[in-house]
Amino acid sequence: MAATTYDLLIEQGASFSQVVTYKEAGVAINLTGYTARMQVRSTLESASTIVELTTANSRITLGGAAGTITLTISATDTAALPAGRGVYDLELVSGSGIATRLLQGVCTISRNVTR
């Protein structure tokens, strides 16, 4: 299965939350025993990350049988992100170590005015 292209918008200084549901043939996939990871970089070739979300750092929460994947970044953390455009992808890793890229796309971090 090819990754779905989906663009994200993160606003500096605001809490970021995005929920996606992983389904195949319209049926939610049980994510019990999975982990997830996501990185935002300025370009595909960038060695450093702008922000990283994982189940280990609690910025990604998996919803078990519901198949939900919740991405979160606190307002304090988004305030520290540089404004601009980058790229990202989101991967799920099964308990047996099989990685699946679910989403990929452009991530825009919009500058806040109120600080």
Steps between C-alpha positions, in 0.01 A plus 500: 500500500642839401508782752219754477607858431350738754629849576515627859475850645656576838441846646779647716389558859182292468439144612515260205279192491415284202315167509513253213345155481687215330255293296525235233193431286303729732584301814710650782831321557569393858818683604549313827871410530607762242723803543513806277753762396492820301766754409475844343809622311558813292584283195525129424879533513516687834707322764318667789135485596277799572276295727459131578185328619505142631301276727812498723496881548118499541441729202325209325224299666360187338136407556522121492200331335358837389799543266550863598832681496508828692784743432555774760745781562456742791460875445834554679674265258336640186609850608862384469459358147637703208239636260516361148436190294648157540426137428389216726400139509319286755589135551338221701715216630338168587602297805701277266693801363327548164493871411222647287504858377142626528521871429739740334486855377577864560493643850449876521581678825322835496643794691300636789440869552399492868796408718 
